[in-house]
Structures are given as C-alpha cells and as structure tokens.
C-alpha cells in the first residue's frame, strides 16, 4: 500500500492547470469547447501518471519536487 500523503509533483501541477482553466472559463476567457478539450487531455495525463506509480517510483524523491 502506498503512502497517500505523498503525491507526485506532476499530478499536482496538472491539477493546478485544471484549476487555472476553471478560472479562465468563469471569466469567459476561453469557451466551453476549448475548456473541455484541454481538461480531457489533462485528465488523461493524470491517469498516465497514476499508472506509473509503483514502489520504485515512490522511493525516488525527485518525483515529488515541484521546484528544483
């Protein structure tokens, strides 16, 4: 079982991108079609990152650094 308090930085960065898109959509900066397209791509990216997680991945601290 994985330690749920450790979340890979790529997943956090992708989720932040989704939050930014939600903000842009609320302010009518982007339309619904563009929002849906980009969010779906980002969700697929999150799923790919989640599938990569294994014991070796969890032990490597560089996967959890947002700023280097």
N, C-alpha and C positions, 0 to 999 in steps of 0.2 A: 504494500500500500504506500502511496506517495504522500509526502508531507504537503498538505493543502495550503500551508502558509507561504510556500514558495511558488510564485507564478512567473513563468519565463517572461523576460522583458519584451520579446516580440509580440506576445499576446497582449500585454498591457499597452504597447504602442499602437497596435491595431485597434484595440477597443477605444483608445483615445481618439483615433482617427474617425471612428464611427460617431463619437460624441461631437466632434467638430462638424461633421456632416449634418447631424441633427440640428445644431445651432444654425448652420447656413440655411437649412431648409426652413426653419422657423422664421428667419429673417428674409425669406423669399429671394435669397441669393442664387440658389440652384432650384431647378424644377424637380418634380416628383420622379420623372423618368431617370434623370441623372443620379438622383439620390438612391433610388432602388438599385440601379446598375452597380454603383460603387459599393454600396453596403453589401450586396450579394457577393461581390468579389472579395471584400474584406472578411466576410463570414467564412468563405471557403479557405482563406488564408489562415484564419484562426483554427479551423478544423485540421488543416495540414500540420500546423504547429503542435496541436494537441496529440496528433497521431505519432509525432516524433518522440514524444516524452517516454523515456524508459529509465532504468536505473543509472546508466552511464550519463545520460543527458542531465538527470537531476544532480549528479555529483559534480558536474562541471559548473563552477561558479560564474564563468563568463557568460553563461546563458541567462543570467539573472541581473546583469548590469545594464542599466538604461543609458547612463552616460559614461563614456570611457575617458 
